[in-house]
Amino acid sequence: QTLNNLVNGKAGISPEMAVRLSKAFGSTPETWLRMQMTYDLAQLKGREINVKRFKRAS
């Protein structure tokens, strides 16, 4: 079920899942987490995110 959710885009790759995937497919956890981060950032491109700028206390 968990792998199905990953494949269908219903779940992301957690650090624990990255370790499991790396053992199953012979890559590194960092590779899986990097792919997840790249995907997450791509999903945000073109979306406007409103954030108030932080002001230091004087």
N, C-alpha and C positions, 0 to 999 in steps of 0.2 A: 504494500500500500504506500509506504513512504517513497519508494523509488518511482512508483506511478505518479505520485504528486509532484515529484521533481521533474519528471519528463513532461508532464502536462502543464507545467508552469504554475502549479497551485502551491508550491512550497519552494523556499530558497535553500541554499546549502549552508548549513551551520558548520562551525568548526569540527564538531564531532562527526557529522556526516562527511566532511571533507577527508577526515582521517579514514573513515570506512571506505570511501570511494577510492582513495589512494591505495589502500591495501588490495582492493578488488581489481583495480585496473592498472596498478603498477606505476602510478604517477606520484606527485607529492601533494600533501594537503594544501600547500601554498598555491599550487596551480589551480586547484578547484576553487579556493577562496578568491583568487585573482579573477577567475572567470565569472564568479558570482558578482564581484564588485563591478566588473566591466559591464555586465548585464544590467545591474541596478542603476548605474550611472547613465547608461543608454536609455533606460526607461524615463529618466528625469529630463533628458535633453528636450528642449522646446517647451517645457512646462515652466510657468512662472511660479517662483517660490518667493513669497513675501516674508521678509525677516527684517525686524527693526534693528538698526545698527546699535551695537553696545557702546554706551558712553561711560568713560571712566569717571569715578567720583573725584571731585576736586579736593 
